[in-house]
Amino acid sequence: MKTQLVITDVTRMQEGRVCVAGYTHQRECVRPVLPHPGIHETMLYANGQAIVFPFAVVEYDLLERIVEPPHTEDWRYDPRSVRGIKRVDEKDRRAILDRLLCPSVAAIFGAKIFSGQGHYLLIGQGERSLGTIQPKPGIEAIIEPRDDVWKYRLRFTDQSDAEYRLAITDLTWRYFCDAQKRAGKSPEKLAAELTGKLRSSQVYVRIGLARGWEEHPARCYLQITGVYTFPDILKGKTFADFVP
């Protein structure tokens, strides 16, 4: 089934793999997936150019729906079918995000969010695994240096006054911050700059659920799969513009 998606999420996983999601014209969320080992970052390109990135319109041949709550959006696809169509302009990007807004983080999933060691749902529960919110003013960018690797997070309050501190897996955000690190910027300075820009912009945050993993196979942790600002603090650049 040939289907065009507006891409809203491109996230970093492990071992060079990525996760991609987007929406049809009918606002149905679709996460194109492949059998193990999954989608490699190199598959986001065609003829040396990135074709799969946030707010690109991309065509996939969807073959089979796979429903494993809370991950109800998965569709296996033919990897030979991927075709870049166009890029959505900034005005239409905001309109798309506005149509996808949920009133709170909890409203996205339709199941109880547990907290303690982070925030998570239990596997098998929930109506969906992806959604969009607008945080209240006061969002904060956090950078945690660990040895030679920086960890990126956002602290924010949603419209229901629930507070969150979530890891960022957004591929563009991480490549941008890594580029600033290579340029010699300190984590403290970069975090302060990003916080200032976020607080002076209209911010939309995409929230998704990770898969269960070896230590916690029954937990699907909340993570930030996309950070979008108006005006765009990245000035239209995508992850491909920051790859070393």
C-alpha positions in Angstrom: 0.0 0.0 0.0 1.8 3.1 -1.2 1.4 5.7 1.5 2.8 9.2 1.9 3.9 10.3 5.4 4.8 13.7 6.8 7.8 12.7 8.9 7.6 14.0 12.5 10.1 11.8 14.3 13.6 10.6 13.5 15.4 9.3 16.6 18.7 7.7 17.4 18.8 4.2 18.7 21.8 1.9 19.2 24.5 0.6 16.8 23.7 3.2 14.1 20.0 2.4 14.0 17.2 4.9 13.9 13.5 5.0 14.4 11.2 6.9 12.1 7.5 8.0 12.4 5.1 10.2 10.6 1.5 10.9 9.7 -0.8 10.2 6.8 -3.1 12.8 5.3 -5.8 11.3 7.5 -3.6 12.0 10.6 -3.0 8.3 11.2 0.4 7.9 12.9 2.7 5.3 11.2 6.0 4.0 12.3 7.7 2.2 9.4 9.7 -0.8 10.7 11.9 -3.5 9.4 12.9 -6.9 10.8 16.1 -7.1 12.8 18.5 -5.3 12.6 16.0 -2.6 11.7 16.6 0.8 9.9 20.2 1.9 9.7 20.9 5.7 9.6 22.4 5.3 6.1 18.8 4.3 4.9 17.7 7.9 5.5 19.7 8.9 2.4 19.3 8.4 -1.3 22.0 9.3 -3.9 24.0 11.0 -1.1 21.1 13.3 0.0 18.9 12.9 3.1 15.3 12.2 2.1 13.9 11.1 5.4 14.0 13.9 8.0 11.5 15.8 10.1 8.8 17.5 7.9 9.9 15.7 4.7 7.0 14.0 2.8 8.1 10.5 2.1 6.4 7.6 0.3 6.5 4.1 1.7 5.0 0.9 0.4 3.4 -0.4 3.7 3.0 -4.2 3.8 1.8 -5.3 7.1 0.5 -3.7 10.3 2.1 -4.9 13.6 0.2 -4.0 16.8 1.9 -4.7 20.1 0.5 -2.2 22.6 1.5 0.5 23.4 3.3 0.4 20.1 0.2 0.4 17.9 1.7 2.5 15.0 4.1 -0.1 13.5 4.0 -1.0 9.8 6.5 -3.3 8.1 7.5 -1.8 4.7 9.4 -2.5 1.6 12.8 -0.8 2.0 13.2 -0.5 -1.8 10.0 1.7 -2.0 11.2 4.7 0.0 10.9 7.9 -2.0 11.3 11.5 -1.0 8.5 13.7 -2.3 8.9 17.2 -0.9 9.6 19.3 2.1 6.9 21.0 4.2 7.4 24.8 4.7 7.6 26.3 8.1 4.1 27.8 8.1 2.5 24.4 7.4 4.8 22.6 9.9 3.2 24.6 12.7 -0.3 23.9 11.4 0.5 20.2 11.3 1.7 20.2 14.9 -1.3 22.2 16.1 -3.6 19.5 14.6 -1.7 16.8 16.5 -1.6 18.5 19.9 -2.6 16.5 23.0 -3.7 18.4 26.2 -1.1 16.6 28.3 1.5 13.9 28.2 -0.8 11.5 30.0 -3.5 12.1 27.4 -1.2 10.8 24.6 -1.0 7.2 25.8 -4.4 6.4 27.4 -2.7 4.4 30.2 -1.1 5.0 33.6 2.3 6.6 33.6 4.6 5.1 36.3 7.5 7.1 37.8 10.4 6.5 40.0 13.4 5.6 37.8 12.1 7.8 35.0 8.6 7.7 33.5 7.3 4.6 31.8 4.2 2.6 30.7 3.9 -1.1 31.1 4.2 -3.2 28.0 0.8 -4.3 26.7 -0.9 -1.2 28.0 -1.8 2.1 26.2 -3.5 3.1 23.0 -0.5 4.6 21.3 3.2 5.3 21.7 3.6 8.8 20.1 2.1 12.2 20.5 2.6 16.0 20.6 2.4 18.4 23.5 3.2 22.1 24.1 5.0 22.6 27.4 4.3 25.6 29.7 6.8 28.4 29.9 10.0 27.6 31.8 11.3 24.7 29.7 15.0 23.9 30.5 17.6 22.2 28.3 19.9 19.9 30.3 23.3 18.5 29.3 24.9 15.8 31.4 28.6 15.1 30.4 29.6 11.5 31.1 33.2 10.8 30.2 33.4 11.7 26.5 29.6 11.4 25.9 27.0 14.0 26.6 23.5 13.1 27.6 20.6 15.4 26.5 17.4 16.0 28.4 14.5 18.5 28.7 12.8 19.5 31.9 9.3 20.8 31.4 5.8 21.1 32.8 2.9 20.1 30.6 -0.5 21.8 30.4 -1.9 19.7 33.2 1.0 20.9 35.5 2.7 17.5 35.4 6.5 17.8 35.5 8.9 15.7 33.4 12.6 15.3 32.9 13.1 13.2 29.8 15.9 12.0 27.6 16.1 13.4 24.1 16.5 10.9 21.3 15.7 13.4 18.5 18.5 12.7 15.9 18.8 16.3 14.8 19.0 17.7 18.3 21.7 15.2 19.2 23.8 15.9 16.1 23.5 19.6 16.6 24.6 19.4 20.2 27.4 17.0 19.4 28.6 19.5 16.7 28.7 22.3 19.4 30.7 20.0 21.6 33.2 19.3 18.8 33.5 23.1 18.3 34.6 23.4 22.0 31.5 24.8 23.6 31.1 23.8 27.3 28.0 21.8 28.3 27.0 24.6 30.7 27.2 27.3 28.0 25.3 25.2 25.5 22.6 24.3 27.9 22.1 27.9 28.9 22.0 29.0 25.3 19.5 26.4 24.3 17.3 27.1 27.4 17.3 30.8 26.4 16.2 30.0 22.8 13.6 27.6 23.9 12.1 30.1 26.3 11.9 32.7 23.7 10.2 30.4 21.1 6.9 28.6 20.7 7.9 25.0 21.4 6.3 21.7 20.4 7.6 18.5 21.9 7.1 15.0 20.5 6.9 12.3 23.1 7.4 8.7 22.4 7.8 5.3 24.2 11.0 3.2 24.0 10.8 -0.5 23.7 11.4 -2.8 26.7 15.1 -3.6 27.1 17.2 -6.2 28.9 17.1 -4.6 32.4 13.4 -3.6 32.3 11.7 -5.7 29.6 8.2 -4.8 30.7 8.8 -1.1 30.8 8.4 1.4 27.9 10.1 4.6 29.0 9.0 8.0 27.9 11.5 9.9 25.7 11.6 13.0 23.6 11.5 12.1 19.9 11.3 15.6 18.5 11.8 19.2 19.6 10.4 21.9 17.2 10.5 25.6 17.7 9.0 28.6 16.0 11.0 30.5 14.9 13.2 27.5 14.1 16.3 27.8 16.2 18.1 25.5 13.7 17.1 27.7 10.8 15.8 24.8 8.7 18.8 22.5 9.1 18.4 18.8 9.7 20.6 16.1 11.2 22.4 15.7 7.9 23.8 19.3 8.2 25.6 18.4 11.4 27.0 15.0 10.6 30.8 15.1 11.0 
